[in-house]
Amino acid sequence: EHKAAEDQIKHLAFFDALTGLPNRRLLLDRLQQAQAASARKGKFAALMFLDLDNFKPLNDTHGHEVGDLLLVEAANRLKRCVREVDTVSRFGGDEFVVLLSDLPADRLASTKQARVIAEKIRFALALPYRLTRTHEGQAATLVEHHCTVSIGVTVFVNQEASHDDLLKWADMAMYEAKQAGRDTVCFHGSSAG
């Protein structure tokens, strides 16, 4: 029992309770590992900051229960878009961060690969969501919702920047995607592809 309680505490410390995805603390640990691996192997990595574009109206209209259902479905779709070595994290609210590790040793090739994965994510998250809301004693109601995503990406190698800078750059690129009309992918700085 004690071991099970310890395991549960450890799980809660590193994983988001709603989606089961790694939380911010575990993401930062994995980011540090990715930077160290990049330094050893000379390979690039990429950090993507994602924000759902049309999430708030769903919460406002149908309540947080339905919003939570959408976040869980979005998390599942994200996990299907990346490789085993990558990390999908819930950063908070309707924001997610994806860490792509072990990309090619060439910046251009890494940027192209990151763009392909970002577009795959953008397409997967834009598919209609069919969410079933259940209330005790009432018939289940089906809510269909359409939601896009704005994605900011920064490609990096070695330990050329701090965790905070990488997150800030990906976040800034995500805001560029929002300003460009949403449902798009923007790259930070000169790594644009």
ZICORZI-V798514 format. One record per pair of residues at least 12 apart in sequence whose ideal C-beta (glycine too) atoms are under 10 Angstrom apart, sorted by the first residue. I is the first residue (numbers start at 1). GAP is how many residues later the second one is. D is the distance in Angstrom with one decimal. If there is no record, write none. Layout:
i=I gap=GAP d=D
i=I gap=GAP d=D
//
This chain:
i=13 gap=12 d=6.8
i=13 gap=13 d=8.4
i=14 gap=12 d=4.1
i=14 gap=13 d=9.3
i=14 gap=15 d=8.0
i=15 gap=74 d=9.4
i=15 gap=75 d=8.9
i=16 gap=55 d=9.0
i=16 gap=59 d=8.1
i=16 gap=73 d=7.8
i=16 gap=74 d=4.2
i=16 gap=75 d=9.1
i=16 gap=76 d=8.8
i=16 gap=80 d=9.8
i=17 gap=73 d=9.6
i=18 gap=49 d=10.0
i=18 gap=50 d=5.8
i=18 gap=51 d=9.9
i=18 gap=53 d=6.1
i=18 gap=54 d=6.5
i=18 gap=57 d=8.2
i=18 gap=72 d=7.3
i=19 gap=49 d=9.0
i=19 gap=52 d=6.0
i=19 gap=53 d=5.6
i=19 gap=54 d=9.5
i=19 gap=55 d=8.1
i=19 gap=56 d=3.8
i=19 gap=57 d=8.3
i=19 gap=59 d=9.1
i=19 gap=60 d=9.4
i=19 gap=69 d=8.9
i=19 gap=70 d=9.3
i=19 gap=71 d=5.0
i=19 gap=77 d=8.7
i=20 gap=52 d=8.3
i=20 gap=55 d=7.2
i=20 gap=56 d=9.3
i=20 gap=59 d=9.4
i=20 gap=70 d=8.9
i=21 gap=50 d=9.6
i=21 gap=51 d=9.6
i=21 gap=53 d=10.0
i=21 gap=54 d=5.3
i=21 gap=55 d=9.6
i=21 gap=57 d=7.9
i=21 gap=58 d=7.8
i=21 gap=66 d=8.6
i=21 gap=67 d=5.6
i=21 gap=68 d=5.6
i=21 gap=69 d=4.6
i=21 gap=70 d=9.4
i=21 gap=75 d=7.6
i=21 gap=76 d=9.5
i=22 gap=65 d=5.9
i=22 gap=66 d=7.4
i=22 gap=67 d=4.5
i=22 gap=68 d=7.8
i=22 gap=69 d=10.0
i=22 gap=75 d=9.1
i=22 gap=77 d=9.1
i=23 gap=66 d=6.7
i=23 gap=67 d=6.6
i=23 gap=68 d=8.3
i=23 gap=69 d=8.7
i=24 gap=65 d=6.9
i=24 gap=66 d=8.3
i=24 gap=67 d=5.9
i=24 gap=68 d=7.1
i=24 gap=71 d=10.0
i=24 gap=73 d=8.1
i=24 gap=143 d=9.3
i=25 gap=64 d=9.5
i=26 gap=61 d=7.9
i=26 gap=63 d=6.9
i=27 gap=20 d=9.3
i=27 gap=60 d=6.3
i=27 gap=61 d=9.2
i=27 gap=62 d=3.9
i=27 gap=63 d=8.9
i=27 gap=64 d=7.3
i=27 gap=69 d=9.9
i=27 gap=70 d=5.7
i=27 gap=71 d=9.5
i=27 gap=72 d=6.7
i=27 gap=136 d=9.1
i=27 gap=140 d=8.9
i=28 gap=61 d=9.2
i=28 gap=69 d=9.8
i=28 gap=71 d=9.9
i=28 gap=135 d=5.6
i=28 gap=136 d=9.4
i=28 gap=139 d=8.6
i=29 gap=58 d=9.5
i=29 gap=134 d=9.8
i=30 gap=56 d=9.3
i=30 gap=57 d=4.7
i=30 gap=59 d=7.9
i=30 gap=67 d=9.9
i=30 gap=69 d=5.8
i=30 gap=71 d=7.9
i=31 gap=14 d=8.4
i=31 gap=16 d=7.1
i=31 gap=56 d=8.1
i=31 gap=58 d=9.3
i=31 gap=66 d=8.8
i=31 gap=68 d=5.9
i=31 gap=70 d=9.3
i=31 gap=125 d=9.7
i=31 gap=131 d=9.9
i=31 gap=132 d=5.4
i=31 gap=135 d=6.9
i=31 gap=136 d=8.2
i=32 gap=127 d=9.0
i=32 gap=131 d=6.9
i=33 gap=12 d=9.9
i=33 gap=54 d=9.3
i=33 gap=66 d=9.4
i=33 gap=68 d=8.0
i=34 gap=12 d=9.3
i=34 gap=13 d=8.6
i=34 gap=51 d=9.1
i=34 gap=52 d=9.4
i=34 gap=53 d=8.1
i=34 gap=65 d=5.9
i=34 gap=66 d=8.5
i=34 gap=67 d=4.6
i=34 gap=68 d=8.1
i=34 gap=69 d=9.8
i=34 gap=122 d=8.8
i=34 gap=132 d=9.7
i=35 gap=66 d=9.7
i=35 gap=121 d=7.6
i=35 gap=122 d=8.9
i=35 gap=123 d=7.0
i=35 gap=124 d=4.8
i=35 gap=125 d=8.6
i=35 gap=126 d=8.7
i=35 gap=127 d=9.3
i=35 gap=128 d=8.0
i=35 gap=131 d=8.4
i=36 gap=122 d=9.3
i=36 gap=123 d=7.6
i=37 gap=48 d=9.5
i=37 gap=64 d=6.6
i=37 gap=65 d=7.0
i=38 gap=63 d=8.0
i=38 gap=64 d=8.4
i=38 gap=65 d=8.7
i=38 gap=67 d=9.5
i=38 gap=118 d=7.3
i=38 gap=119 d=5.4
i=38 gap=120 d=5.4
i=38 gap=121 d=7.5
i=38 gap=122 d=9.0
i=39 gap=118 d=8.3
i=39 gap=119 d=4.6
i=39 gap=120 d=5.7
i=39 gap=121 d=9.5
i=40 gap=118 d=9.3
i=41 gap=60 d=10.0
i=41 gap=61 d=7.6
i=41 gap=64 d=7.6
i=41 gap=116 d=9.7
i=41 gap=117 d=9.8
i=42 gap=62 d=10.0
i=42 gap=63 d=5.1
i=42 gap=64 d=10.0
i=42 gap=115 d=7.3
i=42 gap=116 d=7.7
i=43 gap=58 d=8.2
i=43 gap=59 d=5.7
i=43 gap=60 d=5.9
i=43 gap=61 d=6.6
i=43 gap=62 d=5.1
i=43 gap=63 d=9.3
i=43 gap=67 d=7.8
i=43 gap=114 d=7.3
i=43 gap=115 d=9.4
i=44 gap=56 d=8.7
i=44 gap=57 d=9.4
i=44 gap=58 d=8.8
i=44 gap=59 d=4.3
i=44 gap=60 d=6.5
i=44 gap=61 d=7.0
i=44 gap=62 d=7.6
i=44 gap=63 d=6.2
i=44 gap=64 d=9.8
i=44 gap=65 d=8.2
i=44 gap=66 d=3.6
i=44 gap=67 d=8.1
i=44 gap=69 d=8.8
i=44 gap=70 d=8.4
i=44 gap=111 d=5.7
i=44 gap=112 d=6.7
i=44 gap=113 d=4.8
i=44 gap=114 d=9.0
i=44 gap=147 d=9.3
i=45 gap=40 d=9.9
i=45 gap=41 d=9.4
i=45 gap=54 d=6.9
i=45 gap=55 d=6.0
i=45 gap=56 d=5.2
i=45 gap=57 d=7.2
i=45 gap=58 d=5.9
i=45 gap=65 d=7.8
i=45 gap=69 d=8.9
i=45 gap=109 d=9.5
i=45 gap=110 d=7.5
i=45 gap=111 d=6.0
i=45 gap=112 d=7.4
i=45 gap=113 d=9.5
i=45 gap=121 d=9.1
i=46 gap=40 d=9.3
i=46 gap=52 d=8.2
i=46 gap=53 d=7.6
i=46 gap=54 d=4.3
i=46 gap=55 d=8.7
i=46 gap=57 d=6.2
i=46 gap=64 d=6.7
i=46 gap=65 d=7.8
i=46 gap=67 d=8.0
i=46 gap=68 d=4.0
i=46 gap=69 d=9.2
i=46 gap=71 d=8.0
i=46 gap=72 d=8.4
i=46 gap=107 d=5.7
i=46 gap=108 d=6.8
i=46 gap=109 d=4.7
i=46 gap=110 d=7.3
i=46 gap=120 d=9.5
i=46 gap=124 d=8.6
i=46 gap=141 d=9.1
i=46 gap=145 d=8.7
i=47 gap=40 d=9.7
i=47 gap=50 d=6.7
i=47 gap=51 d=7.6
i=47 gap=52 d=5.7
i=47 gap=53 d=7.7
i=47 gap=67 d=9.2
i=47 gap=105 d=8.8
i=47 gap=106 d=7.2
i=47 gap=107 d=5.3
i=47 gap=108 d=8.3
i=47 gap=109 d=7.1
i=47 gap=114 d=9.8
i=47 gap=116 d=9.2
i=47 gap=119 d=5.1
i=47 gap=120 d=6.9
i=47 gap=122 d=7.8
i=47 gap=123 d=4.7
i=47 gap=124 d=9.5
i=47 gap=126 d=9.6
i=47 gap=141 d=9.1
i=48 gap=30 d=9.8
i=48 gap=34 d=9.6
i=48 gap=38 d=9.7
i=48 gap=40 d=9.4
i=48 gap=48 d=8.2
i=48 gap=49 d=6.7
i=48 gap=50 d=4.2
i=48 gap=51 d=7.8
i=48 gap=52 d=7.2
i=48 gap=66 d=7.4
i=48 gap=69 d=7.9
i=48 gap=70 d=6.0
i=48 gap=73 d=7.5
i=48 gap=101 d=10.0
i=48 gap=103 d=5.6
i=48 gap=104 d=6.9
i=48 gap=105 d=5.0
i=48 gap=106 d=8.2
i=48 gap=107 d=9.9
i=48 gap=122 d=6.2
i=48 gap=125 d=8.8
i=48 gap=126 d=8.3
i=48 gap=137 d=8.4
i=48 gap=139 d=9.8
i=49 gap=42 d=7.5
i=49 gap=46 d=7.1
i=49 gap=47 d=8.0
i=49 gap=48 d=5.7
i=49 gap=49 d=8.4
i=49 gap=101 d=8.8
i=49 gap=102 d=7.2
i=49 gap=103 d=4.6
i=49 gap=104 d=7.9
i=49 gap=105 d=8.4
i=49 gap=117 d=9.6
i=49 gap=118 d=7.1
i=49 gap=119 d=9.3
i=49 gap=120 d=8.7
i=49 gap=121 d=3.8
i=49 gap=122 d=4.8
i=49 gap=123 d=8.6
i=49 gap=124 d=7.0
i=49 gap=125 d=4.3
i=49 gap=126 d=8.9
i=49 gap=128 d=9.2
i=49 gap=139 d=9.5
i=50 gap=24 d=8.8
i=50 gap=28 d=7.8
i=50 gap=38 d=9.3
i=50 gap=39 d=10.0
i=50 gap=40 d=10.0
i=50 gap=41 d=8.4
i=50 gap=44 d=8.8
i=50 gap=45 d=6.7
i=50 gap=46 d=4.4
i=50 gap=47 d=7.1
i=50 gap=48 d=6.7
i=50 gap=68 d=8.8
i=50 gap=71 d=7.1
i=50 gap=72 d=8.9
i=50 gap=75 d=7.8
i=50 gap=99 d=5.3
i=50 gap=100 d=7.2
i=50 gap=101 d=5.2
i=50 gap=102 d=7.9
i=50 gap=103 d=9.6
i=50 gap=120 d=9.1
i=50 gap=124 d=7.0
i=50 gap=127 d=9.3
i=50 gap=135 d=9.7
i=51 gap=40 d=9.1
i=51 gap=42 d=8.6
i=51 gap=43 d=6.4
i=51 gap=44 d=5.2
i=51 gap=45 d=8.1
i=51 gap=98 d=6.9
i=51 gap=99 d=5.2
i=51 gap=100 d=8.2
i=51 gap=101 d=8.4
i=51 gap=120 d=8.9
i=51 gap=123 d=5.6
i=51 gap=124 d=8.5
i=51 gap=126 d=8.3
i=51 gap=127 d=7.0
i=51 gap=131 d=9.0
i=52 gap=15 d=9.7
i=52 gap=18 d=7.8
i=52 gap=19 d=8.2
i=52 gap=22 d=6.6
i=52 gap=41 d=8.8
i=52 gap=42 d=4.1
i=52 gap=43 d=7.9
i=52 gap=44 d=8.2
i=52 gap=73 d=7.3
i=52 gap=95 d=5.4
i=52 gap=96 d=7.7
i=52 gap=97 d=5.6
i=52 gap=98 d=8.3
i=52 gap=130 d=9.8
i=53 gap=41 d=9.0
i=53 gap=72 d=9.1
i=53 gap=73 d=9.2
i=53 gap=93 d=9.7
i=53 gap=94 d=6.4
i=53 gap=95 d=4.3
i=53 gap=96 d=6.1
i=53 gap=97 d=5.8
i=53 gap=124 d=9.2
i=53 gap=125 d=7.6
i=53 gap=128 d=9.7
i=53 gap=129 d=4.4
i=53 gap=130 d=6.1
i=53 gap=131 d=9.6
i=54 gap=16 d=9.9
i=54 gap=40 d=9.6
i=54 gap=72 d=9.9
i=54 gap=91 d=7.6
i=54 gap=92 d=6.7
i=54 gap=93 d=4.6
i=54 gap=94 d=6.3
i=54 gap=95 d=9.3
i=54 gap=128 d=8.2
i=54 gap=129 d=9.2
i=55 gap=12 d=6.7
i=55 gap=15 d=7.0
i=55 gap=16 d=8.2
i=55 gap=19 d=8.9
i=55 gap=38 d=8.1
i=55 gap=39 d=4.2
i=55 gap=40 d=9.7
i=55 gap=90 d=8.8
i=55 gap=92 d=6.1
i=55 gap=93 d=9.9
i=55 gap=94 d=9.5
i=56 gap=37 d=9.5
i=56 gap=38 d=7.9
i=57 gap=88 d=8.5
i=57 gap=90 d=9.2
i=58 gap=12 d=6.1
i=58 gap=13 d=10.0
i=58 gap=36 d=9.4
i=58 gap=71 d=8.4
i=58 gap=73 d=8.4
i=58 gap=85 d=7.7
i=58 gap=87 d=5.1
i=58 gap=88 d=9.6
i=58 gap=89 d=7.2
i=59 gap=12 d=9.9
i=59 gap=34 d=9.9
i=59 gap=35 d=8.8
i=61 gap=82 d=8.5
i=61 gap=84 d=9.0
i=62 gap=69 d=8.0
i=62 gap=71 d=6.7
i=62 gap=79 d=8.7
i=62 gap=81 d=5.4
i=62 gap=83 d=8.0
i=63 gap=70 d=7.9
i=63 gap=80 d=9.8
i=65 gap=66 d=9.2
i=65 gap=68 d=6.2
i=65 gap=69 d=8.7
i=65 gap=70 d=8.8
i=66 gap=63 d=9.3
i=66 gap=65 d=5.4
i=66 gap=66 d=9.1
i=66 gap=67 d=5.3
i=66 gap=75 d=9.1
i=66 gap=77 d=5.4
i=66 gap=79 d=7.9
i=67 gap=26 d=9.6
i=67 gap=27 d=8.0
i=67 gap=64 d=9.0
i=67 gap=78 d=9.4
i=68 gap=63 d=9.4
i=69 gap=60 d=8.0
i=69 gap=61 d=9.7
i=69 gap=62 d=4.3
i=69 gap=63 d=7.5
i=69 gap=64 d=7.2
i=69 gap=65 d=9.9
i=69 gap=74 d=8.1
i=69 gap=76 d=9.4
i=70 gap=24 d=8.4
i=70 gap=59 d=5.4
i=70 gap=61 d=6.0
i=70 gap=73 d=8.8
i=70 gap=75 d=6.3
i=70 gap=77 d=6.8
i=71 gap=19 d=7.4
i=71 gap=22 d=8.7
i=71 gap=23 d=6.6
i=71 gap=25 d=8.9
i=72 gap=18 d=9.9
i=72 gap=59 d=9.3
i=73 gap=52 d=9.3
i=73 gap=54 d=9.7
i=73 gap=56 d=5.7
i=73 gap=57 d=8.8
i=73 gap=58 d=7.1
i=73 gap=72 d=9.7
i=73 gap=74 d=9.7
i=74 gap=14 d=9.9
i=74 gap=16 d=9.2
i=74 gap=20 d=8.0
i=74 gap=22 d=7.2
i=74 gap=47 d=9.8
i=74 gap=50 d=8.9
i=74 gap=51 d=5.9
i=74 gap=55 d=7.9
i=74 gap=73 d=7.7
i=74 gap=75 d=8.1
i=75 gap=13 d=6.9
i=75 gap=14 d=9.6
i=75 gap=15 d=6.5
i=75 gap=21 d=7.3
i=76 gap=12 d=9.7
i=76 gap=48 d=9.7
i=77 gap=43 d=10.0
i=77 gap=44 d=7.9
i=77 gap=46 d=9.7
i=77 gap=47 d=4.5
i=77 gap=48 d=5.9
i=77 gap=49 d=9.8
i=77 gap=50 d=7.7
i=77 gap=52 d=9.2
i=77 gap=72 d=9.9
i=78 gap=12 d=9.2
i=78 gap=18 d=6.1
i=78 gap=20 d=6.7
i=78 gap=43 d=6.3
i=78 gap=46 d=7.5
i=78 gap=47 d=7.4
i=78 gap=71 d=9.4
i=79 gap=19 d=9.8
i=80 gap=40 d=9.2
i=80 gap=41 d=9.6
i=80 gap=44 d=6.9
i=81 gap=17 d=8.1
i=81 gap=36 d=6.5
i=81 gap=37 d=9.1
i=81 gap=38 d=9.7
i=81 gap=39 d=4.9
i=81 gap=40 d=4.7
i=81 gap=41 d=9.4
i=81 gap=42 d=8.8
i=81 gap=43 d=5.4
i=81 gap=44 d=8.6
i=82 gap=16 d=6.2
i=82 gap=17 d=8.9
i=82 gap=18 d=7.1
i=82 gap=19 d=9.8
i=82 gap=35 d=6.5
i=82 gap=38 d=8.6
i=82 gap=39 d=7.9
i=83 gap=17 d=7.9
i=83 gap=18 d=8.4
i=83 gap=19 d=8.2
i=83 gap=34 d=8.5
i=85 gap=14 d=9.4
i=85 gap=15 d=8.3
i=85 gap=16 d=5.0
i=85 gap=17 d=5.3
i=85 gap=18 d=9.9
i=86 gap=12 d=6.5
i=86 gap=13 d=6.2
i=86 gap=14 d=5.2
i=86 gap=15 d=6.1
i=86 gap=16 d=8.5
i=86 gap=17 d=9.9
i=86 gap=31 d=8.1
i=87 gap=12 d=4.2
i=87 gap=13 d=8.5
i=87 gap=14 d=7.5
i=88 gap=33 d=9.3
i=91 gap=76 d=8.6
i=91 gap=80 d=9.3
i=94 gap=53 d=8.8
i=94 gap=55 d=9.2
i=95 gap=76 d=8.8
i=95 gap=79 d=8.4
i=96 gap=25 d=9.0
i=96 gap=29 d=9.3
i=96 gap=53 d=8.4
i=96 gap=55 d=9.4
i=97 gap=55 d=9.9
i=97 gap=69 d=9.9
i=97 gap=70 d=7.4
i=97 gap=73 d=7.3
i=97 gap=74 d=9.1
i=97 gap=77 d=9.8
i=98 gap=16 d=9.4
i=98 gap=19 d=7.7
i=98 gap=20 d=8.2
i=98 gap=23 d=7.0
i=98 gap=53 d=8.5
i=98 gap=55 d=8.9
i=98 gap=72 d=9.3
i=99 gap=67 d=9.4
i=99 gap=71 d=9.8
i=100 gap=13 d=7.6
i=100 gap=14 d=5.8
i=100 gap=17 d=6.3
i=100 gap=18 d=9.1
i=100 gap=53 d=8.8
i=100 gap=55 d=8.7
i=103 gap=14 d=9.5
i=103 gap=52 d=7.5
i=103 gap=53 d=9.7
i=103 gap=54 d=8.9
i=105 gap=52 d=8.2
i=106 gap=51 d=9.9
i=107 gap=48 d=6.4
i=107 gap=49 d=9.4
i=107 gap=50 d=7.2
i=107 gap=83 d=9.3
i=107 gap=84 d=6.6
i=107 gap=86 d=9.7
i=108 gap=47 d=9.5
i=108 gap=83 d=8.9
i=108 gap=85 d=7.5
i=110 gap=45 d=5.4
i=110 gap=46 d=9.1
i=110 gap=47 d=8.0
i=110 gap=81 d=8.5
i=110 gap=83 d=9.4
i=111 gap=42 d=8.2
i=111 gap=44 d=5.1
i=111 gap=76 d=6.8
i=111 gap=79 d=9.9
i=111 gap=80 d=5.3
i=111 gap=81 d=7.8
i=111 gap=82 d=4.3
i=112 gap=43 d=9.9
i=112 gap=81 d=5.9
i=113 gap=42 d=9.2
i=113 gap=80 d=9.6
i=114 gap=37 d=9.9
i=114 gap=39 d=5.5
i=114 gap=40 d=9.1
i=114 gap=41 d=5.8
i=114 gap=71 d=9.0
i=114 gap=73 d=7.9
i=114 gap=77 d=8.5
i=114 gap=79 d=7.7
i=115 gap=36 d=9.8
i=115 gap=38 d=7.5
i=115 gap=40 d=9.5
i=115 gap=70 d=6.6
i=115 gap=72 d=7.6
i=115 gap=76 d=9.9
i=115 gap=77 d=9.3
i=115 gap=78 d=4.9
i=116 gap=77 d=9.7
i=117 gap=34 d=9.8
i=117 gap=36 d=9.1
i=117 gap=68 d=9.8
i=118 gap=31 d=9.4
i=118 gap=33 d=5.0
i=118 gap=34 d=9.2
i=118 gap=35 d=5.7
i=118 gap=59 d=9.8
i=118 gap=66 d=9.6
i=118 gap=67 d=4.4
i=118 gap=68 d=9.4
i=118 gap=69 d=8.7
i=118 gap=75 d=9.6
i=119 gap=32 d=8.8
i=119 gap=65 d=9.7
i=119 gap=66 d=6.4
i=121 gap=28 d=7.0
i=121 gap=30 d=6.6
i=121 gap=64 d=8.6
i=122 gap=26 d=7.4
i=122 gap=27 d=5.8
i=122 gap=28 d=8.9
i=122 gap=29 d=6.2
i=122 gap=55 d=9.5
i=122 gap=61 d=6.9
i=122 gap=62 d=7.5
i=122 gap=63 d=6.1
i=123 gap=25 d=9.9
i=123 gap=26 d=9.7
i=124 gap=25 d=9.0
i=125 gap=22 d=6.8
i=125 gap=23 d=6.9
i=125 gap=24 d=4.5
i=125 gap=26 d=9.1
i=125 gap=58 d=9.2
i=126 gap=20 d=7.5
i=126 gap=21 d=7.3
i=126 gap=22 d=5.0
i=126 gap=23 d=7.1
i=126 gap=57 d=6.7
i=127 gap=19 d=8.7
i=127 gap=20 d=9.3
i=128 gap=16 d=5.6
i=128 gap=17 d=7.2
i=128 gap=18 d=5.6
i=128 gap=19 d=8.7
i=129 gap=14 d=8.0
i=129 gap=15 d=6.9
i=129 gap=16 d=4.6
i=129 gap=17 d=7.4
i=129 gap=18 d=6.3
i=130 gap=12 d=6.1
i=130 gap=13 d=7.7
i=130 gap=14 d=5.5
i=130 gap=15 d=8.3
i=131 gap=12 d=4.7
i=131 gap=13 d=7.6
i=131 gap=14 d=6.5
i=147 gap=36 d=9.5
i=148 gap=33 d=9.9
i=148 gap=34 d=5.8
i=148 gap=35 d=3.6
i=148 gap=36 d=8.6
i=149 gap=25 d=9.3
i=149 gap=28 d=8.6
i=149 gap=33 d=8.1
i=149 gap=34 d=6.9
i=149 gap=35 d=9.0
i=149 gap=36 d=9.0
i=150 gap=23 d=9.3
i=150 gap=24 d=5.4
i=150 gap=25 d=7.9
i=150 gap=26 d=8.6
i=150 gap=27 d=3.8
i=150 gap=28 d=4.7
i=150 gap=29 d=9.0
i=150 gap=30 d=8.3
i=150 gap=31 d=9.0
i=150 gap=32 d=5.1
i=150 gap=33 d=7.0
i=150 gap=34 d=6.5
i=150 gap=35 d=8.2
i=150 gap=36 d=8.0
i=151 gap=19 d=8.8
i=151 gap=22 d=8.0
i=151 gap=23 d=6.3
i=151 gap=26 d=5.9
i=151 gap=32 d=9.3
i=151 gap=33 d=7.4
i=151 gap=34 d=4.5
i=151 gap=35 d=7.4
i=151 gap=36 d=9.5
i=152 gap=15 d=10.0
i=152 gap=17 d=7.8
i=152 gap=18 d=4.8
i=152 gap=19 d=6.2
i=152 gap=20 d=6.6
i=152 gap=21 d=2.9
i=152 gap=22 d=3.0
i=152 gap=23 d=6.9
i=152 gap=24 d=6.6
i=152 gap=25 d=5.8
i=152 gap=26 d=8.8
i=152 gap=32 d=9.9
i=152 gap=33 d=7.9
i=152 gap=34 d=5.6
i=152 gap=35 d=7.7
i=152 gap=36 d=6.6
i=153 gap=16 d=9.0
i=153 gap=17 d=6.3
i=153 gap=20 d=5.9
i=153 gap=21 d=8.5
i=153 gap=24 d=9.2
i=153 gap=32 d=6.4
i=153 gap=33 d=7.2
i=153 gap=34 d=4.9
i=153 gap=35 d=6.8
i=153 gap=38 d=7.7
i=153 gap=39 d=9.0
i=153 gap=40 d=8.8
i=154 gap=12 d=5.7
i=154 gap=13 d=8.6
i=154 gap=14 d=8.9
i=154 gap=15 d=4.1
i=154 gap=16 d=4.7
i=154 gap=17 d=9.2
i=154 gap=18 d=8.6
i=154 gap=19 d=6.4
i=154 gap=33 d=7.2
i=154 gap=34 d=4.1
i=154 gap=35 d=7.3
i=154 gap=37 d=6.8
i=155 gap=14 d=9.7
i=155 gap=15 d=9.8
i=155 gap=32 d=7.1
i=155 gap=33 d=8.1
i=155 gap=34 d=9.0
i=155 gap=35 d=9.9
i=155 gap=36 d=4.4
i=155 gap=37 d=9.6
i=155 gap=38 d=8.6
i=156 gap=13 d=8.5
i=156 gap=14 d=9.7
i=156 gap=32 d=9.4
i=156 gap=35 d=8.4
i=165 gap=23 d=10.0
i=166 gap=22 d=8.9
i=168 gap=20 d=9.0
i=169 gap=18 d=9.5
i=169 gap=19 d=4.1
i=169 gap=20 d=7.0
i=169 gap=22 d=9.4
i=170 gap=16 d=9.7
i=170 gap=17 d=9.4
i=170 gap=18 d=6.4
i=171 gap=17 d=9.1
i=172 gap=14 d=8.9
i=172 gap=16 d=6.2
i=172 gap=17 d=9.2
i=173 gap=12 d=8.5
i=173 gap=13 d=4.5
i=173 gap=14 d=5.9
i=173 gap=15 d=4.2
i=173 gap=16 d=8.3
i=173 gap=18 d=9.3
i=173 gap=19 d=8.8
i=174 gap=12 d=7.2
i=174 gap=14 d=9.3
i=176 gap=12 d=8.3
i=176 gap=16 d=9.8
//
